[in-house]
Amino acid sequence: MSGPYFEGQQPSPCGHYYPDVLRLRDEKRPDGTFVRILHCTQCGEREFPLDPETLDPSLVKKLNRKGVVAGVREEKLAGVRRKELKRLSSRRR
């Protein structure tokens, strides 16, 4: 699908929409930068910088402590997308 799945849905940084775009993980790099790794059905795997000033403080704390906060595991992407598409389509009825 090229557009939003529901009214008011905002696109991800790559311009596509959830659940076509899922978060794989957030990372704190050795140089101190924060990045979000996304997987998009159209764009593939992409990473985008995160501003720690706009993040939830608990996420910043976890990233400072662990270095990585996991999202959807890569082997689960197709199943999660299928489940969410089914859920979104049932909301429209």
DSSP file (Angstrom, degrees, kcal/mol; ACC not computed):
  #  RESIDUE AA STRUCTURE BP1 BP2  ACC     N-H-->O    O-->H-N    N-H-->O    O-->H-N    TCO  KAPPA ALPHA  PHI   PSI    X-CA   Y-CA   Z-CA
    1    1 A M              0   0    0      0, 0.0    16,-0.3     0, 0.0     4,-0.1   0.000 360.0 360.0 360.0 139.4    0.0    0.0    0.0
    2    2 A S        +     0   0    0      2,-0.1     0, 0.0    14,-0.1     0, 0.0   0.688 360.0  46.2 -94.6 -19.2    1.4    3.4   -0.8
    3    3 A G  S    S-     0   0    0      1,-0.2    14,-0.2    13,-0.1    13,-0.0  -0.446  99.7 -59.0-114.4-172.8   -0.7    5.5    1.5
    4    4 A P        -     0   0    0      0, 0.0    -1,-0.2     0, 0.0    -2,-0.1  -0.281  33.5-140.4 -67.2 153.9   -1.8    5.5    5.1
    5    5 A Y  S    S+     0   0    0     13,-0.3     2,-0.3     1,-0.2    -2,-0.0   0.650  85.0  17.9 -87.3 -18.9   -3.8    2.6    6.5
    6    6 A F  S >  S-     0   0    0     86,-0.0     3,-1.9     0, 0.0    -1,-0.2  -0.986  97.1 -79.0-150.6 158.5   -6.1    4.8    8.6
    7    7 A E  T 3  S+     0   0    0     -2,-0.3     3,-0.1     1,-0.3    -2,-0.0  -0.301 114.1  15.4 -60.4 133.9   -7.1    8.5    8.8
    8    8 A G  T 3  S+     0   0    0      1,-0.3    -1,-0.3    -4,-0.0     2,-0.2   0.417  84.6 150.5  85.0  -1.9   -4.5   10.7   10.5
    9    9 A Q    <   -     0   0    0     -3,-1.9    -1,-0.3     1,-0.1     8,-0.0  -0.450  38.3-140.2 -68.2 133.3   -1.7    8.1   10.3
   10   10 A Q        -     0   0    0     -2,-0.2     8,-0.4    -3,-0.1    -1,-0.1  -0.734  16.4-117.5 -94.6 141.5    1.7    9.8   10.1
   11   11 A P        -     0   0    0      0, 0.0     6,-0.2     0, 0.0     5,-0.1  -0.349  26.2-113.3 -74.1 157.8    4.5    8.4    7.8
   12   12 A S    >   -     0   0    0      4,-3.4     3,-1.9     1,-0.1     5,-0.0  -0.231  46.4 -85.4 -75.0 176.2    7.8    7.1    9.1
   13   13 A P  T 3  S+     0   0    0      0, 0.0    -1,-0.1     0, 0.0     0, 0.0   0.781 131.5  55.3 -57.9 -26.4   11.0    8.9    8.2
   14   14 A C  T 3  S-     0   0    0      2,-0.1     3,-0.1    32,-0.1    26,-0.0   0.572 119.8-109.5 -84.0  -7.5   11.2    7.0    4.9
   15   15 A G  S <  S+     0   0    0     -3,-1.9     2,-0.2     1,-0.4    -1,-0.0   0.378  83.2 108.7  98.2  -3.4    7.7    8.2    4.0
   16   16 A H        -     0   0    0     -5,-0.1    -4,-3.4     1,-0.0    -1,-0.4  -0.511  62.3-113.6-102.5 174.8    6.0    4.8    4.3
   17   17 A Y    >>  -     0   0    0    -16,-0.3     3,-2.0    -6,-0.2     4,-0.7  -0.791  33.7 -71.8-119.2 150.0    3.5    3.7    6.9
   18   18 A Y  T 34 S+     0   0    0     -8,-0.4   -13,-0.3     1,-0.3     4,-0.1  -0.511 113.9  29.9 -62.5 137.1    3.2    1.2    9.8
   19   19 A P  T 34 S+     0   0    0      0, 0.0    -1,-0.3     0, 0.0    66,-0.1  -0.936 119.2  57.4 -93.7  12.1    2.9   -1.8    9.5
   20   20 A D  T <4 S+     0   0    0     -3,-2.0    21,-1.7     1,-0.2     2,-0.5   0.780 112.9  50.2 -67.7 -23.8    4.9   -1.6    6.3
   21   21 A V  E  < S+A   40   0A   0     -4,-0.7     2,-0.3    19,-0.2    19,-0.2  -0.969  74.8 177.1-117.7 121.9    7.6    0.0    8.5
   22   22 A L  E     -A   39   0A   0     17,-2.5    17,-2.9    -2,-0.5     2,-0.5  -0.942  31.4-115.8-125.2 147.3    8.6   -1.8   11.7
   23   23 A R  E     -A   38   0A   0     -2,-0.3    49,-2.8    15,-0.2    15,-0.2  -0.697  24.9-178.1 -82.8 122.2   11.3   -0.9   14.3
   24   24 A L  E     -     0   0A   0     13,-2.7    47,-3.0    -2,-0.5     2,-0.3   0.895  62.6 -41.0 -82.3 -46.0   14.0   -3.4   14.5
   25   25 A R  E     -AB  37  70A   0     12,-1.5    12,-3.2    45,-0.3     2,-0.4  -0.979  42.9-123.2-172.0 162.3   16.0   -1.7   17.3
   26   26 A D  E     -AB  36  69A   0     43,-2.5    43,-2.6    -2,-0.3     2,-0.3  -0.936  34.6-169.3-112.7 143.5   17.3    1.5   18.8
   27   27 A E  E     -AB  35  68A   0      8,-2.8     8,-2.4    -2,-0.4     2,-0.6  -0.960  25.7-145.4-135.4 150.2   21.0    1.8   19.4
   28   28 A K  E     -A   34   0A   0     39,-2.8     6,-0.2    -2,-0.3     5,-0.1  -0.981  31.9-143.3-109.4 118.2   23.5    4.0   21.1
   29   29 A R    >   -     0   0    0      4,-3.1     3,-2.6    -2,-0.6    38,-0.0  -0.337  24.8-105.1 -78.6 160.2   26.6    4.1   19.0
   30   30 A P  T 3  S+     0   0    0      0, 0.0    -1,-0.1     0, 0.0    37,-0.0   0.796 121.9  58.8 -55.8 -28.8   30.2    4.2   20.5
   31   31 A D  T 3  S-     0   0    0      2,-0.1    -2,-0.0     1,-0.1    -3,-0.0   0.463 122.8-106.4 -81.5   1.5   30.4    7.9   19.5
   32   32 A G  S <  S+     0   0    0     -3,-2.6     2,-0.2     1,-0.3    -1,-0.1   0.383  75.5 134.4  93.6  -3.3   27.3    8.6   21.6
   33   33 A T        -     0   0    0     -5,-0.1    -4,-3.1    18,-0.0     2,-0.4  -0.498  48.1-136.8 -79.7 151.3   24.8    9.1   18.8
   34   34 A F  E     +AC  28  50A   0     16,-0.6    16,-2.9    -6,-0.2     2,-0.3  -0.894  24.9 179.4-107.0 136.0   21.4    7.5   19.0
   35   35 A V  E     -AC  27  49A   0     -8,-2.4    -8,-2.8    -2,-0.4     2,-0.5  -0.971  21.9-143.5-135.6 152.2   19.9    5.7   15.9
   36   36 A R  E     -AC  26  48A   0     12,-2.8    12,-2.3    -2,-0.3     2,-0.6  -0.973  14.2-151.0-113.3 127.8   16.7    3.9   15.1
   37   37 A I  E     -AC  25  47A   0    -12,-3.2   -13,-2.7    -2,-0.5   -12,-1.5  -0.888  20.6-177.3-100.5 120.7   16.9    0.9   12.7
   38   38 A L  E     -AC  23  46A   0      8,-3.1     8,-2.5    -2,-0.6     2,-0.5  -0.826  20.9-145.1-115.4 153.9   13.7    0.4   10.7
   39   39 A H  E     -AC  22  45A   0    -17,-2.9   -17,-2.5    -2,-0.3     2,-0.4  -0.987  19.5-173.2-119.8 122.8   12.7   -2.3    8.2
   40   40 A C  E  >  -AC  21  44A   0      4,-2.3     4,-2.2    -2,-0.5   -19,-0.2  -0.916  28.2-138.8-115.4 138.3   10.4   -1.1    5.4
   41   41 A T  T  4 S+     0   0    0    -21,-1.7    -1,-0.1    -2,-0.4   -20,-0.1   0.793 107.9  36.7 -64.4 -25.9    8.8   -3.3    2.8
   42   42 A Q  T  4 S+     0   0    0    -22,-0.2    -1,-0.2     2,-0.1   -21,-0.1   0.855 129.4  27.7 -91.8 -41.3    9.6   -0.7    0.2
   43   43 A C  T  4 S-     0   0    0      1,-0.3     2,-0.2     3,-0.0    -2,-0.2   0.615  92.7-141.5-100.5 -16.5   13.0    0.6    1.3
   44   44 A G  E  <  -C   40   0A   0     -4,-2.2    -4,-2.3     2,-0.1     2,-0.4  -0.568  61.8  -7.3  83.0-154.4   14.6   -2.3    3.2
   45   45 A E  E    S+C   39   0A   0     -6,-0.2     2,-0.3    -2,-0.2    -6,-0.2  -0.644  73.9 169.5 -82.7 129.7   16.6   -1.7    6.3
   46   46 A R  E     -C   38   0A   0     -8,-2.5    -8,-3.1    -2,-0.4     2,-0.4  -0.959  21.8-146.3-136.6 153.4   17.2    2.0    7.1
   47   47 A E  E     -C   37   0A   0     -2,-0.3   -10,-0.2   -10,-0.2   -12,-0.0  -0.965  11.6-170.6-124.7 145.4   18.6    3.9   10.0
   48   48 A F  E     -C   36   0A   0    -12,-2.3   -12,-2.8    -2,-0.4     2,-0.1  -0.985  27.5-110.3-133.3 139.8   17.7    7.3   11.2
   49   49 A P  E     -C   35   0A   0      0, 0.0     2,-0.4     0, 0.0   -14,-0.3  -0.374  29.4-148.3 -67.7 147.7   19.3    9.5   13.8
   50   50 A L  E     -C   34   0A   0    -16,-2.9   -16,-0.6    -2,-0.1     3,-0.1  -0.931   8.8-135.4-116.2 142.4   17.4   10.1   17.1
   51   51 A D    >>  -     0   0    0     -2,-0.4     3,-1.9     1,-0.1     4,-0.7  -0.869   9.1-153.4 -95.7 113.2   17.5   13.2   19.1
   52   52 A P  T 34 S+     0   0    0      0, 0.0     3,-0.4     0, 0.0    -1,-0.1   0.753  92.5  66.3 -59.8 -22.3   17.9   12.2   22.8
   53   53 A E  T 34 S+     0   0    0      1,-0.2     7,-0.0    -3,-0.1    -2,-0.0   0.777 106.3  40.8 -68.2 -25.8   16.2   15.5   23.8
   54   54 A T  T <4 S+     0   0    0     -3,-1.9    -1,-0.2     2,-0.1     2,-0.1   0.477  97.9  97.4-101.6  -3.6   12.9   14.3   22.2
   55   55 A L  S  < S-     0   0    0     -4,-0.7    -5,-0.0    -3,-0.4     0, 0.0  -0.467  89.1 -91.0 -84.2 156.3   13.1   10.7   23.4
   56   56 A D    >>  -     0   0    0      1,-0.1     4,-2.0    -2,-0.1     3,-0.8  -0.465  36.8-128.2 -59.7 131.3   11.3    9.2   26.4
   57   57 A P  H 3> S+     0   0    0      0, 0.0     4,-2.3     0, 0.0    -1,-0.1   0.824 108.0  57.3 -56.4 -32.3   13.7    9.5   29.3
   58   58 A S  H 3> S+     0   0    0      2,-0.2     4,-2.1     1,-0.2     5,-0.1   0.867 106.1  49.7 -68.6 -33.6   13.3    5.8   30.1
   59   59 A L  H <> S+     0   0    0     -3,-0.8     4,-2.8     2,-0.2     5,-0.2   0.920 110.6  49.5 -67.8 -43.5   14.4    4.9   26.6
   60   60 A V  H  X S+     0   0    0     -4,-2.0     4,-2.5     1,-0.2    -2,-0.2   0.912 110.7  50.9 -60.1 -42.3   17.5    7.1   26.8
   61   61 A K  H  X S+     0   0    0     -4,-2.3     4,-1.8    -5,-0.2    -1,-0.2   0.920 111.6  47.2 -62.4 -44.2   18.3    5.5   30.2
   62   62 A K  H  X>S+     0   0    0     -4,-2.1     4,-3.7     2,-0.2     5,-0.7   0.919 112.6  49.1 -63.3 -43.8   18.0    2.0   28.7
   63   63 A L  H  X5S+     0   0    0     -4,-2.8     4,-1.2     1,-0.2   -35,-0.2   0.888 110.7  50.3 -64.8 -38.0   20.1    2.9   25.7
   64   64 A N  H  <5S+     0   0    0     -4,-2.5    -1,-0.2    -5,-0.2    -2,-0.2   0.864 119.3  38.3 -65.6 -34.6   22.8    4.5   28.0
   65   65 A R  H  <5S+     0   0    0     -4,-1.8    -2,-0.2    -5,-0.2    -3,-0.2   0.924 133.7  19.0 -81.4 -47.7   22.8    1.3   30.1
   66   66 A K  H  <5S-     0   0    0     -4,-3.7    -3,-0.2    -5,-0.2    -2,-0.1   0.779  83.5-138.7 -98.5 -31.5   22.4   -1.4   27.5
   67   67 A G  S  <<S+     0   0    0     -4,-1.2   -39,-2.8    -5,-0.7     2,-0.3   0.041  81.5  53.8  91.9 -27.1   23.4    0.2   24.2
   68   68 A V  E     -B   27   0A   0     -6,-0.3     2,-0.5   -41,-0.2   -41,-0.2  -0.999  57.2-167.6-143.4 137.3   20.5   -1.5   22.3
   69   69 A V  E     -B   26   0A   0    -43,-2.6   -43,-2.5    -2,-0.3     2,-0.1  -0.985  27.7-135.6-123.3 119.0   16.8   -1.7   22.8
   70   70 A A  E     +B   25   0A   0     -2,-0.5   -45,-0.3   -45,-0.2     3,-0.1  -0.357  25.7 173.9 -77.7 150.7   15.1   -4.4   20.6
   71   71 A G        -     0   0    0    -47,-3.0     2,-0.4     1,-0.3   -47,-0.2   0.220  63.0  -9.0-114.3-118.1   12.0   -4.0   18.7
   72   72 A V  S    S-     0   0    0    -49,-2.8    -1,-0.3    -2,-0.1     2,-0.1  -0.732  73.9-120.7 -87.1 130.2   10.7   -6.7   16.3
   73   73 A R    >   -     0   0    0     -2,-0.4     3,-2.1     1,-0.1     4,-0.5  -0.474  22.2-121.1 -69.7 142.3   13.1   -9.5   15.6
   74   74 A E  G >  S+     0   0    0      1,-0.3     3,-1.1     2,-0.2     4,-0.3   0.834 111.6  55.6 -55.8 -37.6   13.9   -9.9   11.9
   75   75 A E  G 3  S+     0   0    0      1,-0.2    -1,-0.3     2,-0.1     4,-0.2   0.626 108.2  50.8 -72.5 -10.4   12.6  -13.4   11.7
   76   76 A K  G <> S+     0   0    0     -3,-2.1     4,-2.5     1,-0.1     5,-0.2   0.429  79.8  99.6-102.8  -1.9    9.2  -12.2   13.0
   77   77 A L  H <> S+     0   0    0     -3,-1.1     4,-2.7    -4,-0.5     5,-0.2   0.913  82.3  46.9 -54.2 -51.9    8.7   -9.3   10.6
   78   78 A A  H  > S+     0   0    0     -4,-0.3     4,-2.4     1,-0.2    -1,-0.2   0.902 114.2  47.7 -60.8 -42.8    6.3  -11.0    8.2
   79   79 A G  H  > S+     0   0    0     -4,-0.2     4,-2.4     2,-0.2    -1,-0.2   0.905 112.2  48.4 -65.9 -42.2    4.2  -12.5   10.9
   80   80 A V  H  X S+     0   0    0     -4,-2.5     4,-2.6     2,-0.2     5,-0.2   0.926 112.8  48.6 -64.4 -44.5    3.9   -9.1   12.8
   81   81 A R  H  X S+     0   0    0     -4,-2.7     4,-2.8    -5,-0.2     5,-0.2   0.932 111.8  49.1 -60.6 -45.7    3.0   -7.3    9.6
   82   82 A R  H  X S+     0   0    0     -4,-2.4     4,-2.1    -5,-0.2    -2,-0.2   0.928 112.9  47.3 -59.5 -46.8    0.4   -9.9    8.7
   83   83 A K  H  X S+     0   0    0     -4,-2.4     4,-2.2     1,-0.2    -1,-0.2   0.912 114.4  46.2 -62.7 -44.4   -1.2   -9.7   12.1
   84   84 A E  H  X S+     0   0    0     -4,-2.6     4,-2.9     2,-0.2     5,-0.2   0.880 110.6  52.2 -69.9 -37.5   -1.3   -5.9   12.2
   85   85 A L  H  X S+     0   0    0     -4,-2.8     4,-2.4    -5,-0.2    -1,-0.2   0.908 110.8  48.8 -62.6 -40.6   -2.7   -5.7    8.7
   86   86 A K  H  X S+     0   0    0     -4,-2.1     4,-1.7    -5,-0.2    -2,-0.2   0.913 112.7  47.8 -63.6 -43.3   -5.5   -8.0    9.7
   87   87 A R  H  X S+     0   0    0     -4,-2.2     4,-1.1     2,-0.2    -2,-0.2   0.920 113.1  47.7 -64.4 -44.4   -6.1   -6.0   12.8
   88   88 A L  H  X S+     0   0    0     -4,-2.9     4,-0.9     1,-0.2     3,-0.3   0.889 110.6  51.2 -65.1 -39.2   -6.2   -2.7   10.9
   89   89 A S  H  X S+     0   0    0     -4,-2.4     4,-0.5     1,-0.2     3,-0.3   0.833 107.0  53.9 -69.4 -29.9   -8.5   -4.1    8.2
   90   90 A S  H  < S+     0   0    0     -4,-1.7     3,-0.4     1,-0.2    -1,-0.2   0.770 102.6  59.1 -73.5 -24.6  -11.0   -5.3   10.9
   91   91 A R  H  < S+     0   0    0     -4,-1.1    -1,-0.2    -3,-0.3    -2,-0.2   0.783  97.6  60.7 -71.0 -27.7  -11.1   -1.8   12.4
   92   92 A R  H  <        0   0    0     -4,-0.9    -1,-0.2    -3,-0.3    -2,-0.2   0.740 360.0 360.0 -73.6 -23.5  -12.3   -0.3    9.1
   93   93 A R     <        0   0    0     -4,-0.5    -1,-0.2    -3,-0.4    -2,-0.1   0.477 360.0 360.0 -69.3 360.0  -15.5   -2.4    9.0
